[in-house]
Amino acid sequence: MLSKRVKQNTLKNTQRHEGDTGSAEAQVGLLTRQIEELSKHLRKHKKDFHSRRGLLQMVADRRKHLKYLQKKDEKAYEALIKKLGLKR
């Protein structure tokens, strides 16, 4: 789980405008940060299969948001991929 400060910093880097929390860019940014944290947890706790399932759900959700963003706004998609350091 992300702290309030970490969420705010992540949103500040990816949101479209001040107060934006629901756009695809903001959601992908938050999901990416949560995935990083959960991946770090799973490296330490290899047998935590319940958290692994949650990780897979987050990855699938992020993939759906990215697919939507790519379809709607290619430039924003490319900028977000570059900003977050994700590969296609």
C-alpha positions in Angstrom: 0.0 0.0 0.0 1.3 3.4 -0.9 1.5 6.2 1.6 -0.4 9.4 1.0 2.7 11.4 0.2 3.9 8.8 -2.4 0.5 8.8 -4.1 0.5 12.6 -4.3 4.0 12.7 -5.8 3.1 10.1 -8.3 -0.1 11.8 -9.3 1.7 15.2 -9.6 4.0 13.7 -12.1 1.4 12.0 -14.3 -1.9 14.0 -14.0 -3.3 16.1 -16.8 -4.3 19.0 -14.6 -4.4 19.9 -11.0 -6.8 17.7 -9.0 -6.9 15.0 -11.8 -7.1 11.5 -10.3 -9.2 9.6 -12.8 -7.6 10.1 -16.1 -5.9 7.1 -17.8 -2.5 8.7 -17.3 -3.0 9.2 -13.6 -4.3 5.7 -13.1 -1.4 4.2 -15.0 1.1 6.2 -12.9 -0.5 5.0 -9.7 -0.7 1.4 -10.9 2.9 1.4 -12.0 4.1 2.7 -8.6 1.9 0.0 -6.8 3.3 -2.7 -9.1 6.9 -1.6 -8.3 6.2 -1.8 -4.5 4.4 -5.2 -4.7 7.2 -6.6 -6.9 9.7 -5.6 -4.3 7.6 -7.3 -1.6 7.3 -10.5 -3.7 11.1 -10.7 -4.2 11.4 -11.0 -0.4 8.3 -13.2 0.2 8.4 -15.7 -2.7 5.5 -17.8 -1.4 3.0 -15.0 -1.0 0.6 -16.3 -3.7 -2.3 -14.1 -2.7 -0.3 -10.9 -3.3 1.0 -12.4 -6.6 -2.6 -12.7 -7.7 -3.2 -9.0 -6.9 -0.1 -8.1 -8.8 -1.3 -9.9 -11.9 -4.6 -8.1 -11.6 -2.9 -4.7 -11.4 -0.7 -5.5 -14.4 -3.8 -6.5 -16.4 -5.6 -3.3 -15.3 -2.6 -1.1 -16.3 -2.5 -2.9 -19.6 -6.2 -2.1 -20.2 -5.6 1.6 -19.4 -2.6 1.8 -21.6 -4.5 0.2 -24.5 -7.3 2.7 -24.1 -4.9 5.6 -24.0 -3.1 4.4 -27.1 -6.4 4.1 -28.9 -7.6 7.6 -27.8 -4.5 9.7 -27.8 -1.3 8.3 -29.3 0.9 11.3 -28.3 -0.1 11.1 -24.6 0.5 7.4 -24.7 4.0 7.8 -26.0 4.8 10.5 -23.6 3.5 8.5 -20.6 5.5 5.4 -21.7 8.7 7.4 -21.9 8.0 9.2 -18.6 7.4 6.0 -16.7 10.1 4.0 -18.4 7.7 1.3 -19.6 8.4 -0.9 -22.6 5.8 -1.7 -25.2 
